[in-house]
Amino acid sequence: MEDLNQAHGFVLYSANITAVTTNPTRQLFVEEPRDYVNVLANGEVVGSLDRSEDQFTISVPSTTTRVDLLVEAMGHINYDLQMNDDRKGITE
């Protein structure tokens, strides 16, 4: 989020998927979700990812052609060494 000059609130990441698969679902992995992410597949909410719950993977239907990740920044850490690197959004 900071790369977008936004230190708080929400940011929406979108991607089109063109890969073909025969599996009924695909696994979406986000390495560094900061903090809470609503996951939408073709405009439908399919679940969420949550850094505080160590939830980084979610299944999306194989028919998905567009994935949207709505990231909510839930405040910054204000103590210890982590406060120097508490960037928000999807950082990896």
Backbone bond lengths (Angstrom), bond angles and torsions (degrees), N, CA, C in turn:
res aa  C-N    CA-C-N  psi(-1)  N-CA   C-N-CA  omega(-1)  CA-C   N-CA-C  phi
1 M - - - 1.440 - - 1.524 110.58 -
2 E 1.311 115.69 -37.55 1.459 118.79 -177.80 1.527 111.44 -63.04
3 D 1.344 117.03 -31.09 1.460 120.60 176.64 1.527 111.68 -64.73
4 L 1.326 116.86 -19.51 1.462 122.97 178.31 1.526 111.77 -99.44
5 N 1.339 116.79 12.11 1.475 123.35 -175.98 1.521 111.68 58.72
6 Q 1.316 115.55 39.08 1.456 121.91 178.35 1.514 107.78 -131.04
7 A 1.318 118.07 118.50 1.461 122.11 -175.31 1.525 113.24 -99.08
8 H 1.329 117.53 -10.56 1.469 120.40 -178.52 1.516 109.28 -156.27
9 G 1.325 116.27 170.88 1.462 120.97 178.92 1.511 112.98 97.57
10 F 1.330 115.34 -138.40 1.465 122.40 -175.73 1.523 110.13 -124.81
11 V 1.334 115.53 153.04 1.460 121.51 170.76 1.531 107.40 -142.20
12 L 1.338 116.03 141.91 1.459 121.75 -177.88 1.526 109.51 -110.38
13 Y 1.335 115.54 124.04 1.459 122.45 174.61 1.526 106.83 -107.44
14 S 1.335 117.50 136.20 1.465 121.75 -179.37 1.518 110.09 -132.28
15 A 1.332 115.45 145.71 1.462 120.76 177.14 1.519 109.30 -147.46
16 N 1.322 115.65 142.54 1.461 121.87 172.72 1.514 108.41 -94.77
17 I 1.334 116.52 139.41 1.462 122.45 -179.22 1.518 108.13 -113.47
18 T 1.332 116.13 129.02 1.464 119.57 179.90 1.525 112.85 -119.41
19 A 1.326 117.74 -7.37 1.466 120.66 -178.28 1.530 109.97 -66.00
20 V 1.316 115.71 142.35 1.464 121.99 179.79 1.525 108.67 -100.50
21 T 1.318 115.76 138.00 1.456 120.96 177.62 1.519 109.35 -142.06
22 T 1.318 116.73 152.47 1.470 120.95 176.98 1.525 111.40 -95.89
23 N 1.325 117.36 -8.32 1.464 120.92 178.18 1.521 109.52 -72.18
24 P 1.336 118.21 148.28 1.466 119.90 179.69 1.534 113.06 -71.19
25 T 1.333 117.02 -20.81 1.470 120.14 178.21 1.526 109.89 -136.69
26 R 1.320 114.58 162.30 1.465 122.78 173.60 1.510 107.41 -121.47
27 Q 1.322 116.11 151.07 1.458 121.02 176.82 1.522 109.01 -97.88
28 L 1.313 115.41 124.68 1.459 121.74 175.28 1.519 107.29 -103.52
29 F 1.325 116.47 123.67 1.461 121.97 -179.82 1.520 108.64 -118.18
30 V 1.335 116.38 128.09 1.462 122.43 175.47 1.518 106.73 -118.63
31 E 1.312 116.61 115.56 1.457 121.42 -172.63 1.530 113.34 -69.11
32 E 1.308 117.63 -38.90 1.463 120.38 -174.22 1.524 111.67 -131.61
33 P 1.337 119.87 64.00 1.471 117.69 175.86 1.528 110.17 -73.31
34 R 1.304 116.47 128.17 1.466 121.02 -179.29 1.514 108.89 -127.16
35 D 1.190 126.04 93.46 1.433 134.60 23.04 1.525 110.29 -126.38
36 Y 1.339 116.63 -54.00 1.462 121.64 -175.99 1.523 107.62 -123.93
37 V 1.346 117.08 133.65 1.457 121.41 -174.58 1.527 109.92 -127.87
38 N 1.326 116.76 122.25 1.460 121.29 168.86 1.517 107.32 -87.66
39 V 1.343 116.84 130.15 1.457 122.29 -177.09 1.520 108.70 -107.76
40 L 1.339 116.02 125.97 1.452 122.29 178.14 1.520 109.27 -119.23
41 A 1.330 116.45 135.17 1.460 122.84 176.21 1.523 107.28 -116.91
42 N 1.320 116.51 117.88 1.469 122.15 -176.15 1.524 111.55 53.16
43 G 1.321 117.13 38.24 1.459 122.24 176.69 1.516 115.58 85.37
44 E 1.321 118.43 -3.05 1.466 122.89 -179.89 1.522 110.18 -105.51
45 V 1.313 117.35 134.05 1.469 120.66 177.82 1.522 108.84 -68.67
46 V 1.351 116.34 126.28 1.464 120.73 179.17 1.524 111.75 -113.08
47 G 1.320 117.64 -7.56 1.452 120.18 178.58 1.512 111.70 152.10
48 S 1.335 114.52 -160.66 1.458 119.15 -176.88 1.522 111.02 -146.08
49 L 1.313 114.71 162.18 1.457 123.76 172.15 1.508 106.38 -120.75
50 D 1.340 116.99 147.31 1.462 119.69 -174.97 1.519 109.92 -146.87
51 R 1.320 116.14 117.30 1.465 120.32 -179.73 1.525 111.61 -60.68
52 S 1.317 117.97 -39.76 1.470 120.52 -176.88 1.527 112.36 -68.93
53 E 1.342 117.16 -20.31 1.471 121.93 179.00 1.527 111.94 -104.63
54 D 1.341 117.99 7.47 1.467 123.51 -177.19 1.525 112.07 54.76
55 Q 1.319 117.07 38.37 1.463 122.93 176.98 1.527 107.95 -100.07
56 F 1.337 116.52 107.64 1.457 121.21 -176.53 1.523 112.84 -122.49
57 T 1.345 117.92 -6.35 1.460 122.26 -177.06 1.526 109.73 -127.16
58 I 1.333 115.06 141.68 1.461 120.59 178.11 1.524 108.57 -145.84
59 S 1.325 116.69 148.11 1.464 121.88 176.16 1.522 109.04 -89.32
60 V 1.330 115.54 136.72 1.462 121.14 173.53 1.529 107.25 -126.09
61 P 1.324 117.57 148.63 1.466 119.78 -178.92 1.526 111.21 -59.05
62 S 1.319 116.59 145.07 1.472 120.66 -179.04 1.519 111.68 -66.72
63 T 1.322 118.17 -18.09 1.465 121.54 178.06 1.527 112.53 -79.86
64 T 1.320 116.86 0.54 1.464 121.29 -178.58 1.526 110.61 -66.58
65 T 1.323 115.36 129.55 1.465 120.66 175.55 1.524 111.70 -112.90
66 R 1.330 116.73 -15.36 1.462 120.89 178.72 1.523 108.96 -140.04
67 V 1.331 115.94 131.78 1.463 122.26 176.67 1.527 108.07 -119.02
68 D 1.331 115.75 130.38 1.458 122.17 175.46 1.523 108.25 -117.92
69 L 1.311 116.24 134.70 1.463 122.62 176.98 1.522 107.82 -119.20
70 L 1.328 116.30 111.35 1.457 121.74 178.46 1.524 107.68 -97.92
71 V 1.331 116.41 108.66 1.463 122.39 -173.97 1.525 109.54 -99.28
72 E 1.337 115.16 129.55 1.461 121.84 176.09 1.522 109.22 -107.62
73 A 1.329 116.43 121.63 1.462 120.62 173.21 1.520 107.69 -80.22
74 M 1.332 116.73 126.06 1.460 120.69 -173.81 1.526 111.96 -110.30
75 G 1.319 116.84 33.19 1.458 120.83 177.81 1.516 111.51 102.01
76 H 1.294 115.58 159.33 1.458 121.94 -178.85 1.525 111.30 -102.86
77 I 1.323 115.24 148.91 1.460 121.07 174.41 1.524 107.93 -70.28
78 N 1.313 117.61 131.32 1.464 119.76 -176.00 1.529 112.69 -120.36
79 Y 1.331 116.26 32.48 1.452 120.49 178.05 1.529 108.80 -154.05
80 D 1.304 117.26 161.70 1.465 123.97 173.46 1.534 111.12 64.90
81 L 1.303 116.35 -176.08 1.456 121.97 -177.18 1.522 113.38 -70.54
82 Q 1.348 117.68 -20.86 1.460 121.11 -179.07 1.527 112.67 -64.81
83 M 1.316 117.90 -22.54 1.460 119.30 -177.18 1.529 112.00 -68.42
84 N 1.315 118.01 -17.30 1.460 120.73 178.09 1.524 112.79 -78.11
85 D 1.331 117.23 -17.80 1.462 120.65 -177.68 1.529 111.03 -136.34
86 D 1.315 117.61 49.28 1.460 121.55 -179.91 1.526 109.64 -106.39
87 R 1.342 115.45 60.85 1.451 120.92 178.22 1.531 109.18 -74.00
88 K 1.299 116.69 155.12 1.463 122.23 -176.30 1.522 110.79 -110.60
89 G 1.334 116.37 168.25 1.457 121.98 -178.69 1.524 110.07 91.05
90 I 1.321 116.07 -153.37 1.456 122.00 175.02 1.512 106.03 -104.32
91 T 1.298 116.34 114.59 1.468 120.74 -170.42 1.518 113.58 -100.85
92 E 1.324 118.69 -11.00 1.476 121.74 179.20 1.514 109.60 -127.75
